[in-house]
Amino acid sequence: GVQEQVEFTGRVARAVALERLRHADAFLFPSSEVAGMVILEAMAHGVPVVGLQGAGVGEMVPDSCGFAVEQGSLDATVAALASALTCLWSNPELRQRMAAECRRVVRERYLWERRHEVIREWYRLAGMQTGQLLRA
């Protein structure tokens, strides 16, 4: 029942996809495959992400940037994804907050210039100092 409000485009060129992200209200990633860059590209454009918990969305997208729903039966999963999209659609203030948070998260965690800080923090959380790796 969304055909009048949603455009299903199929495959598009990268430049077209990036341009469409600039105007998007939400990015739906209903795949169970790990996503990687496409999720980060949406977030970098300030687009809240809706997807499945175990498909990269759960690991890359904090609750402040979108919704990662549990995958269950097809009907339950579709209902959960639809509920998340409805929540975003009906709450422009939430979309704006999430958009700003998406940009902040990408800036702080995923820009190449900051990658060394993130990796150093991972090692710290694991109880290791980065110098220990050089001596091992």
DSSP file (Angstrom, degrees, kcal/mol; ACC not computed):
  #  RESIDUE AA STRUCTURE BP1 BP2  ACC     N-H-->O    O-->H-N    N-H-->O    O-->H-N    TCO  KAPPA ALPHA  PHI   PSI    X-CA   Y-CA   Z-CA
    1    1 A G              0   0    0      0, 0.0     3,-0.1     0, 0.0     4,-0.0   0.000 360.0 360.0 360.0  19.0    0.0    0.0    0.0
    2    2 A V    >>  +     0   0    0      1,-0.1     3,-1.8     2,-0.1     4,-1.7   0.358 360.0 109.1-112.2   5.4    2.9    2.4   -0.4
    3    3 A Q  T 34 S+     0   0    0      1,-0.3    -1,-0.1     2,-0.2     5,-0.1   0.803  78.6  52.3 -55.5 -32.9    3.2    2.5   -4.1
    4    4 A E  T 34 S+     0   0    0      1,-0.2    -1,-0.3    -3,-0.1    -2,-0.1   0.693 118.3  35.7 -77.4 -18.0    1.9    6.0   -4.4
    5    5 A Q  T <4 S+     0   0    0     -3,-1.8     2,-0.4     1,-0.1    -2,-0.2   0.535 112.0  59.5-111.6 -10.0    4.4    7.4   -1.8
    6    6 A V     <  -     0   0    0     -4,-1.7     2,-0.6     2,-0.0    -1,-0.1  -0.957  64.1-147.9-126.9 138.8    7.6    5.4   -2.5
    7    7 A E        -     0   0    0     -2,-0.4     2,-0.8    -3,-0.1    -3,-0.1  -0.928   6.4-159.8-106.1 119.1    9.6    5.0   -5.7
    8    8 A F        +     0   0    0     -2,-0.6    -2,-0.0     1,-0.2    -5,-0.0  -0.866  19.0 170.9 -95.7 106.7   11.3    1.6   -6.2
    9    9 A T        -     0   0    0     -2,-0.8    -1,-0.2     1,-0.2     2,-0.2   0.721  21.5-151.9 -94.3 -23.2   14.1    2.4   -8.6
   10   10 A G        -     0   0    0      2,-0.0    -1,-0.2     0, 0.0     2,-0.1  -0.507  61.9  -0.5  75.9-157.5   16.1   -0.7   -8.8
   11   11 A R  S    S+     0   0    0     -2,-0.2     2,-0.3     6,-0.0     0, 0.0  -0.424  72.0 176.4 -69.8 134.6   19.8   -0.3   -9.7
   12   12 A V        -     0   0    0     -2,-0.1    -2,-0.0     2,-0.0     5,-0.0  -0.933  37.0 -88.1-133.6 159.9   21.0    3.3  -10.3
   13   13 A A     >  -     0   0    0     -2,-0.3     4,-2.5     1,-0.1     3,-0.2  -0.293  41.0-112.9 -63.3 151.8   24.4    4.8  -11.0
   14   14 A R  H  > S+     0   0    0      1,-0.2     4,-2.7     2,-0.2     5,-0.2   0.897 116.6  52.4 -55.7 -45.4   26.5    5.8   -7.9
   15   15 A A  H  > S+     0   0    0      1,-0.2     4,-1.9     2,-0.2    -1,-0.2   0.887 111.0  47.9 -60.6 -38.8   26.2    9.5   -8.7
   16   16 A V  H  > S+     0   0    0     -3,-0.2     4,-2.4     2,-0.2    -1,-0.2   0.915 111.1  50.8 -67.2 -43.6   22.4    9.3   -8.9
   17   17 A A  H  X S+     0   0    0     -4,-2.5     4,-1.9     1,-0.2    -2,-0.2   0.919 110.7  48.3 -61.4 -44.3   22.2    7.3   -5.7
   18   18 A L  H  X S+     0   0    0     -4,-2.7     4,-1.2     1,-0.2    -1,-0.2   0.883 111.0  51.1 -65.0 -37.9   24.3    9.9   -3.8
   19   19 A E  H  < S+     0   0    0     -4,-1.9     4,-0.5    -5,-0.2     3,-0.3   0.903 109.3  50.6 -65.2 -40.6   22.2   12.7   -5.2
   20   20 A R  H >< S+     0   0    0     -4,-2.4     3,-1.2     1,-0.2     4,-0.4   0.855 103.4  59.6 -67.0 -33.5   19.0   10.9   -4.0
   21   21 A L  H >< S+     0   0    0     -4,-1.9     3,-1.1     1,-0.3    -1,-0.2   0.853  95.2  64.0 -61.1 -33.3   20.5   10.5   -0.5
   22   22 A R  T 3< S+     0   0    0     -4,-1.2    -1,-0.3    -3,-0.3    -2,-0.2   0.755 112.3  35.1 -61.4 -22.8   20.8   14.2   -0.3
   23   23 A H  T <  S+     0   0    0     -3,-1.2    -1,-0.3    -4,-0.5    -2,-0.2   0.300  94.1 115.9-114.0   6.9   17.0   14.4   -0.5
   24   24 A A    <   -     0   0    0     -3,-1.1     3,-0.1    -4,-0.4    -3,-0.0  -0.466  48.2-161.3 -83.8 150.1   16.0   11.3    1.4
   25   25 A D  S    S+     0   0    0      1,-0.3     2,-0.3    -2,-0.1    -1,-0.1   0.690  79.4   3.3 -94.3 -26.8   14.1   11.2    4.7
   26   26 A A        -     0   0    0     21,-0.2     2,-0.5     2,-0.0    -1,-0.3  -0.985  61.3-135.4-156.2 156.5   15.2    7.6    5.6
   27   27 A F  E     -a   49   0A   0     21,-2.6    23,-2.9    -2,-0.3     2,-0.6  -0.967  19.9-158.0-120.2 114.0   17.4    4.8    4.3
   28   28 A L  E     +a   50   0A   0     -2,-0.5    23,-0.2    21,-0.2    21,-0.1  -0.818  14.6 175.6 -95.1 122.4   15.9    1.4    4.3
   29   29 A F  E     +a   51   0A   0     21,-3.4    23,-0.9    -2,-0.6    28,-0.1  -0.772   7.3 165.7-124.4  84.1   18.4   -1.5    4.3
   30   30 A P        +     0   0    0      0, 0.0     2,-0.2     0, 0.0    21,-0.1   0.254  37.9 114.8 -87.8  14.8   16.2   -4.7    4.7
   31   31 A S        -     0   0    0      1,-0.1    21,-0.5     2,-0.1     4,-0.1  -0.509  61.4-145.9 -83.7 151.9   19.0   -7.1    3.6
   32   32 A S  S    S+     0   0    0     -2,-0.2     2,-0.2     2,-0.1    -1,-0.1   0.360  72.7 101.0 -94.8   4.7   20.5   -9.6    6.0
   33   33 A E  S    S-     0   0    0     22,-0.1     2,-0.1     1,-0.1    -2,-0.1  -0.617  90.0 -96.6 -85.1 149.4   23.9   -9.2    4.3
   34   34 A V        -     0   0    0     -2,-0.2    22,-0.2     1,-0.1    -1,-0.1  -0.462  39.9-161.2 -65.8 137.2   26.5   -7.1    6.0
   35   35 A A    >   +     0   0    0     20,-0.7     3,-0.7     1,-0.2     2,-0.4   0.909  16.5 169.6 -97.1 -47.6   26.3   -3.7    4.4
   36   36 A G  T >>  +     0   0    0      1,-0.2     4,-1.3     2,-0.1     3,-0.9  -0.550  67.2  15.5  72.7-124.8   29.4   -1.6    5.0
   37   37 A M  H 3> S+     0   0    0     -2,-0.4     4,-3.0     1,-0.3    -1,-0.2   0.775 115.6  65.1 -63.9 -32.8   29.8    1.6    3.1
   38   38 A V  H <> S+     0   0    0     -3,-0.7     4,-1.8     1,-0.2    -1,-0.3   0.884 104.5  47.7 -61.5 -36.8   26.3    2.1    1.9
   39   39 A I  H <> S+     0   0    0     -3,-0.9     4,-2.4     2,-0.2    -1,-0.2   0.923 113.1  47.9 -67.6 -44.3   25.1    2.5    5.5
   40   40 A L  H  X S+     0   0    0     -4,-1.3     4,-2.8     1,-0.2    -2,-0.2   0.865 108.7  54.6 -65.5 -35.8   27.9    5.0    6.2
   41   41 A E  H  X S+     0   0    0     -4,-3.0     4,-1.3     2,-0.2    -1,-0.2   0.915 109.0  48.0 -63.9 -41.9   27.1    6.9    3.0
   42   42 A A  H  <>S+     0   0    0     -4,-1.8     5,-2.2    -5,-0.2     3,-0.5   0.946 113.8  47.0 -61.3 -47.7   23.5    7.3    4.1
   43   43 A M  H ><5S+     0   0    0     -4,-2.4     3,-2.0     1,-0.2    -2,-0.2   0.893 107.2  56.6 -62.9 -39.7   24.6    8.4    7.6
   44   44 A A  H 3<5S+     0   0    0     -4,-2.8    -1,-0.2     1,-0.3    -2,-0.2   0.807 106.1  51.7 -62.2 -28.7   27.2   10.9    6.2
   45   45 A H  T 3<5S-     0   0    0     -4,-1.3    -1,-0.3    -3,-0.5    -2,-0.2   0.392 123.8-108.1 -85.6   3.0   24.3   12.5    4.2
   46   46 A G  T < 5S+     0   0    0     -3,-2.0    -3,-0.2     1,-0.2    -2,-0.1   0.854  70.6 145.0  75.4  34.8   22.3   12.8    7.4
   47   47 A V      < -     0   0    0     -5,-2.2    -1,-0.2    -6,-0.1   -21,-0.2  -0.923  49.3-127.0-111.3 115.7   19.8   10.1    6.6
   48   48 A P        -     0   0    0      0, 0.0   -21,-2.6     0, 0.0     2,-0.4  -0.292  27.4-132.8 -58.2 144.1   18.5    7.9    9.4
   49   49 A V  E     -ab  27  66A   0     16,-1.7    18,-2.6   -23,-0.2     2,-0.4  -0.832  19.6-170.8-108.0 136.7   19.0    4.2    8.7
   50   50 A V  E     +ab  28  67A   0    -23,-2.9   -21,-3.4    -2,-0.4     2,-0.3  -0.996  34.2 116.9-122.7 126.1   16.4    1.5    9.2
   51   51 A G  E     -ab  29  68A   0     16,-2.5    18,-2.9    -2,-0.4     2,-0.3  -0.882  60.1 -50.9-164.8-164.8   17.5   -2.1    8.8
   52   52 A L  E > > - b   0  69A   0    -23,-0.9     3,-1.6   -21,-0.5     6,-0.8  -0.649  42.5-124.8 -93.3 144.2   18.0   -5.5   10.4
   53   53 A Q  I 3 >S+     0   0    0     16,-3.0     5,-0.7    -2,-0.3     3,-0.3   0.861 106.7  39.4 -54.4 -45.1   19.9   -6.0   13.7
   54   54 A G  I 3 5S+     0   0    0     15,-0.3    -1,-0.3     1,-0.2    16,-0.1   0.197  96.0  83.4 -95.7  18.1   22.4   -8.5   12.5
   55   55 A A  I < 5S-     0   0    0     -3,-1.6   -20,-0.7   -26,-0.1    -1,-0.2  -0.160 116.7 -81.3-116.5  40.0   23.2   -7.0    9.1
   56   56 A G  I  >5S+     0   0    0     -3,-0.3     4,-2.8   -22,-0.2     5,-0.3  -0.060 120.1  87.7  89.0 -35.6   25.7   -4.3    9.8
   57   57 A V  I  ><S+     0   0    0     -5,-0.5     4,-2.5     1,-0.2    -4,-0.2   0.930  86.9  50.7 -61.8 -45.8   23.0   -1.9   10.9
   58   58 A G  H  4<S+     0   0    0     -6,-0.8    -1,-0.2    -5,-0.7    -4,-0.1   0.826 118.0  38.7 -62.4 -32.2   23.1   -3.2   14.5
   59   59 A E  H  4 S+     0   0    0     -6,-0.2    -2,-0.2     1,-0.1    -1,-0.2   0.831 126.2  32.6 -86.9 -34.5   26.9   -2.8   14.6
   60   60 A M  H  < S+     0   0    0     -4,-2.8    -3,-0.2     1,-0.1    -2,-0.2   0.714 108.0  66.0 -97.9 -24.1   27.3    0.5   12.7
   61   61 A V     <  -     0   0    0     -4,-2.5    -1,-0.1    -5,-0.3     5,-0.1  -0.871  69.4-150.2-111.2 108.0   24.1    2.5   13.5
   62   62 A P    >   -     0   0    0      0, 0.0     3,-2.7     0, 0.0     4,-0.5  -0.321  34.4-104.3 -68.0 160.0   23.6    3.6   17.1
   63   63 A D  G >  S+     0   0    0      1,-0.3     3,-0.7     2,-0.2    35,-0.0   0.778 121.3  64.3 -55.1 -27.0   20.0    3.9   18.3
   64   64 A S  G 3  S+     0   0    0      1,-0.2    -1,-0.3    37,-0.1    37,-0.2   0.555 105.6  44.8 -74.8  -6.5   20.4    7.7   18.0
   65   65 A C  G <  S-     0   0    0     -3,-2.7   -16,-1.7     1,-0.2     2,-0.3   0.391 124.6 -48.4-117.8  -0.1   20.9    7.3   14.2
   66   66 A G  E <   -b   49   0A   0     -3,-0.7     2,-0.4    -4,-0.5   -16,-0.2  -0.994  66.2 -62.2 162.6-160.3   18.2    4.9   13.2
   67   67 A F  E     -b   50   0A   0    -18,-2.6   -16,-2.5    -2,-0.3     2,-0.6  -0.986  24.0-168.8-130.0 127.1   16.5    1.6   13.9
   68   68 A A  E     -b   51   0A   0     -2,-0.4     2,-0.3   -18,-0.2   -16,-0.2  -0.954  22.2-162.6-112.2 110.0   17.9   -1.9   13.9
   69   69 A V  E     -b   52   0A   0    -18,-2.9   -16,-3.0    -2,-0.6   -15,-0.3  -0.644  22.2-105.9 -97.7 150.4   15.0   -4.3   14.1
   70   70 A E        -     0   0    0     -2,-0.3     2,-0.6   -18,-0.2    10,-0.1  -0.478  32.2-125.0 -70.3 139.5   15.1   -8.0   15.0
   71   71 A Q        +     0   0    0     -2,-0.2     2,-0.1     9,-0.1     3,-0.1  -0.782  49.7 139.7 -89.2 124.9   14.7  -10.4   12.2
   72   72 A G        -     0   0    0     -2,-0.6    -1,-0.1     1,-0.6     0, 0.0  -0.217  59.2 -14.4-130.3-137.3   11.9  -12.9   12.8
   73   73 A S  S  > S-     0   0    0     -2,-0.1     4,-2.9     1,-0.1    -1,-0.6  -0.285  74.5-105.2 -64.4 161.3    9.2  -14.3   10.5
   74   74 A L  H  > S+     0   0    0      1,-0.2     4,-2.7     2,-0.2     5,-0.2   0.930 121.6  47.4 -56.5 -47.7    8.8  -12.4    7.2
   75   75 A D  H  > S+     0   0    0      1,-0.2     4,-2.3     2,-0.2    -1,-0.2   0.912 114.0  46.8 -62.4 -42.9    5.5  -10.8    8.4
   76   76 A A  H  > S+     0   0    0      2,-0.2     4,-2.2     1,-0.2    -1,-0.2   0.893 113.7  48.3 -66.9 -39.6    7.0   -9.8   11.8
   77   77 A T  H  X S+     0   0    0     -4,-2.9     4,-2.6     2,-0.2     5,-0.2   0.933 112.4  47.6 -66.8 -46.2   10.2   -8.4   10.2
   78   78 A V  H  X S+     0   0    0     -4,-2.7     4,-2.7    -5,-0.3    -2,-0.2   0.910 112.3  50.6 -61.2 -41.9    8.2   -6.4    7.6
   79   79 A A  H  X S+     0   0    0     -4,-2.3     4,-2.3    -5,-0.2    -1,-0.2   0.900 110.9  48.5 -63.2 -40.6    5.9   -5.1   10.3
   80   80 A A  H  X S+     0   0    0     -4,-2.2     4,-2.1     2,-0.2    -2,-0.2   0.909 112.8  47.3 -67.6 -42.0    8.9   -4.0   12.4
   81   81 A L  H  X S+     0   0    0     -4,-2.6     4,-2.3     2,-0.2    -2,-0.2   0.925 113.1  49.1 -63.4 -43.8   10.6   -2.3    9.5
   82   82 A A  H  X S+     0   0    0     -4,-2.7     4,-2.6    -5,-0.2    -2,-0.2   0.889 109.3  52.5 -62.3 -39.8    7.3   -0.5    8.6
   83   83 A S  H  X S+     0   0    0     -4,-2.3     4,-2.3     2,-0.2    -1,-0.2   0.908 109.6  48.7 -63.4 -42.0    6.8    0.6   12.2
   84   84 A A  H  X S+     0   0    0     -4,-2.1     4,-2.1     2,-0.2    -2,-0.2   0.919 112.9  47.4 -64.3 -43.5   10.3    2.1   12.2
   85   85 A L  H  X S+     0   0    0     -4,-2.3     4,-2.9     2,-0.2    -2,-0.2   0.901 111.5  51.0 -64.4 -40.6    9.7    3.9    8.9
   86   86 A T  H  X S+     0   0    0     -4,-2.6     4,-2.5     2,-0.2    -2,-0.2   0.903 107.7  53.5 -62.3 -41.5    6.3    5.2   10.2
   87   87 A C  H  X S+     0   0    0     -4,-2.3     4,-0.5     1,-0.2    -2,-0.2   0.931 113.0  42.8 -58.9 -46.8    7.9    6.5   13.3
   88   88 A L  H >< S+     0   0    0     -4,-2.1     3,-0.9     1,-0.2     7,-0.3   0.921 114.5  50.3 -65.1 -44.3   10.5    8.5   11.3
   89   89 A W  H 3< S+     0   0    0     -4,-2.9    -2,-0.2     1,-0.2    -1,-0.2   0.873 112.9  45.5 -63.5 -38.1    7.9    9.7    8.8
   90   90 A S  H 3< S+     0   0    0     -4,-2.5    -1,-0.2     1,-0.2    -2,-0.2   0.485 109.9  57.2 -87.2  -2.0    5.5   10.9   11.5
   91   91 A N    <X  +     0   0    0     -3,-0.9     4,-2.1    -4,-0.5     3,-0.3  -0.710  54.0 173.6-133.1  83.6    8.1   12.6   13.6
   92   92 A P  H  > S+     0   0    0      0, 0.0     4,-2.3     0, 0.0     5,-0.2   0.839  83.1  56.4 -59.4 -33.6   10.1   15.3   11.7
   93   93 A E  H  > S+     0   0    0      2,-0.2     4,-2.5     1,-0.2     5,-0.2   0.910 106.7  49.2 -65.2 -40.8   11.9   16.4   14.9
   94   94 A L  H  > S+     0   0    0     -3,-0.3     4,-3.0     2,-0.2     5,-0.2   0.922 110.2  51.5 -62.6 -44.2   13.1   12.9   15.5
   95   95 A R  H  X S+     0   0    0     -4,-2.1     4,-2.6    -7,-0.3    -2,-0.2   0.911 110.6  48.6 -58.9 -42.8   14.4   12.7   11.8
   96   96 A Q  H  X S+     0   0    0     -4,-2.3     4,-2.2     2,-0.2    -2,-0.2   0.916 112.5  47.3 -65.5 -43.3   16.2   16.0   12.3
   97   97 A R  H  X S+     0   0    0     -4,-2.5     4,-2.3     1,-0.2    -2,-0.2   0.936 114.8  46.5 -62.5 -45.6   17.8   14.9   15.5
   98   98 A M  H  X S+     0   0    0     -4,-3.0     4,-2.9     2,-0.2    -2,-0.2   0.880 109.4  55.1 -64.5 -37.7   18.8   11.6   14.0
   99   99 A A  H  X S+     0   0    0     -4,-2.6     4,-2.0    -5,-0.2    -1,-0.2   0.937 110.6  44.7 -60.9 -46.8   20.2   13.3   10.8
  100  100 A A  H  X S+     0   0    0     -4,-2.2     4,-2.1     1,-0.2    -1,-0.2   0.900 114.3  49.6 -63.8 -40.4   22.5   15.5   12.9
  101  101 A E  H  X S+     0   0    0     -4,-2.3     4,-2.9   -37,-0.2    -2,-0.2   0.882 106.8  55.6 -67.4 -38.3   23.6   12.6   15.0
  102  102 A C  H  X S+     0   0    0     -4,-2.9     4,-2.3     1,-0.2     5,-0.2   0.943 109.6  46.2 -57.7 -48.4   24.3   10.5   11.9
  103  103 A R  H  X S+     0   0    0     -4,-2.0     4,-2.4     1,-0.2    -1,-0.2   0.910 113.3  49.6 -61.4 -42.2   26.6   13.2   10.6
  104  104 A R  H  X S+     0   0    0     -4,-2.1     4,-2.7     2,-0.2     5,-0.2   0.926 110.1  50.2 -63.8 -45.4   28.3   13.5   14.0
  105  105 A V  H  X>S+     0   0    0     -4,-2.9     4,-2.7     2,-0.2     5,-0.5   0.918 111.9  47.2 -61.1 -44.8   28.8    9.7   14.3
  106  106 A V  I  X>S+     0   0    0     -4,-2.3     4,-1.9    -5,-0.2     5,-1.1   0.935 113.3  49.4 -62.8 -44.9   30.4    9.4   10.8
  107  107 A R  I  <5S+     0   0    0     -4,-2.4     4,-0.3    -5,-0.2    -2,-0.2   0.911 119.4  37.3 -58.7 -43.8   32.6   12.4   11.5
  108  108 A E  I  <5S+     0   0    0     -4,-2.7    -2,-0.2    -5,-0.2    -1,-0.2   0.789 131.0  22.9 -83.3 -28.9   33.8   11.1   14.9
  109  109 A R  I  <5S+     0   0    0     -4,-2.7    -3,-0.2    -5,-0.2    -2,-0.2   0.748 125.8  32.2-109.6 -28.4   34.0    7.3   14.1
  110  110 A Y  I  <<S+     0   0    0     -4,-1.9    -3,-0.2    -5,-0.5     2,-0.2   0.536  75.6 111.5-121.2  -7.1   34.5    6.7   10.4
  111  111 A L    >>< -     0   0    0     -5,-1.1     3,-1.6    -4,-0.3     4,-0.6  -0.497  69.3-126.8 -69.2 141.0   36.4    9.5    8.7
  112  112 A W  G >4 S+     0   0    0      1,-0.3     3,-1.1     2,-0.2     4,-0.4   0.855 107.3  61.5 -56.9 -37.9   39.8    8.2    7.6
  113  113 A E  G 34 S+     0   0    0      1,-0.3    -1,-0.3     2,-0.1     3,-0.2   0.766 110.9  39.6 -61.8 -25.5   41.6   11.0    9.4
  114  114 A R  G X> S+     0   0    0     -3,-1.6     4,-1.6     1,-0.1     3,-0.9   0.425  85.4 100.5-103.1  -1.1   40.2    9.8   12.7
  115  115 A R  H <X S+     0   0    0     -3,-1.1     4,-2.6    -4,-0.6     5,-0.2   0.857  76.8  57.8 -57.4 -40.0   40.6    6.0   12.1
  116  116 A H  H 3> S+     0   0    0     -4,-0.4     4,-2.2     1,-0.2    -1,-0.3   0.860 105.4  51.4 -61.1 -34.8   43.8    5.7   14.2
  117  117 A E  H <> S+     0   0    0     -3,-0.9     4,-2.0     2,-0.2    -1,-0.2   0.908 110.5  48.0 -67.6 -41.6   42.0    7.2   17.2
  118  118 A V  H  X S+     0   0    0     -4,-1.6     4,-2.0     2,-0.2    -2,-0.2   0.924 112.9  47.6 -65.2 -44.7   39.1    4.6   16.9
  119  119 A I  H  X S+     0   0    0     -4,-2.6     4,-2.2     1,-0.2    -2,-0.2   0.915 110.2  52.4 -64.1 -42.5   41.5    1.7   16.5
  120  120 A R  H  X S+     0   0    0     -4,-2.2     4,-2.2    -5,-0.2    -1,-0.2   0.895 109.0  50.9 -59.4 -40.1   43.6    2.9   19.5
  121  121 A E  H  X S+     0   0    0     -4,-2.0     4,-2.7     2,-0.2    -1,-0.2   0.881 106.2  54.8 -66.3 -37.9   40.4    3.0   21.5
  122  122 A W  H  X S+     0   0    0     -4,-2.0     4,-1.5     2,-0.2    -2,-0.2   0.937 110.2  46.2 -59.7 -46.0   39.5   -0.6   20.5
  123  123 A Y  H  <>S+     0   0    0     -4,-2.2     5,-2.9     2,-0.2     4,-0.2   0.897 111.2  52.4 -63.9 -40.0   42.8   -1.8   21.7
  124  124 A R  H ><5S+     0   0    0     -4,-2.2     3,-1.7     1,-0.2    -2,-0.2   0.930 108.8  49.6 -61.4 -45.0   42.4    0.1   25.0
  125  125 A L  H 3<5S+     0   0    0     -4,-2.7    -1,-0.2     1,-0.3    -2,-0.2   0.800 107.3  55.7 -63.6 -28.8   39.0   -1.4   25.5
  126  126 A A  T 3<5S-     0   0    0     -4,-1.5    -1,-0.3    -5,-0.2    -2,-0.2   0.447 122.3-108.7 -82.2   0.1   40.6   -4.8   24.9
  127  127 A G  T < 5S+     0   0    0     -3,-1.7     2,-0.4     1,-0.3    -3,-0.2   0.698  80.7 119.4  82.9  19.2   43.1   -4.1   27.7
  128  128 A M      < -     0   0    0     -5,-2.9     2,-0.4    -6,-0.2    -1,-0.3  -0.895  57.5-137.7-119.1 147.7   46.1   -3.7   25.3
  129  129 A Q    >>  -     0   0    0     -2,-0.4     3,-1.5     1,-0.1     4,-0.6  -0.817  24.7-124.9 -95.6 143.9   48.3   -0.8   24.7
  130  130 A T  H >> S+     0   0    0     -2,-0.4     3,-0.9     1,-0.3     4,-0.7   0.822 109.6  62.7 -61.2 -29.9   49.1   -0.2   21.0
  131  131 A G  H 3> S+     0   0    0      1,-0.2     4,-1.2     2,-0.2     3,-0.3   0.777  90.9  67.8 -64.0 -26.7   52.9   -0.3   21.8
  132  132 A Q  H <> S+     0   0    0     -3,-1.5     4,-1.1     1,-0.2    -1,-0.2   0.823  94.0  57.6 -63.1 -30.9   52.4   -3.9   22.9
  133  133 A L  H << S+     0   0    0     -3,-0.9    -1,-0.2    -4,-0.6    -2,-0.2   0.864 103.0  52.7 -69.2 -34.5   51.7   -5.0   19.4
  134  134 A L  H  < S+     0   0    0     -4,-0.7    -1,-0.2    -3,-0.3    -2,-0.2   0.825 111.8  45.5 -70.6 -29.9   55.0   -3.6   18.1
  135  135 A R  H  <        0   0    0     -4,-1.2    -1,-0.2     1,-0.2    -2,-0.2   0.656 360.0 360.0 -86.3 -16.5   56.9   -5.6   20.7
  136  136 A A     <        0   0    0     -4,-1.1    -1,-0.2    -5,-0.1    -2,-0.1   0.491 360.0 360.0 -71.9 360.0   55.1   -8.9   20.2
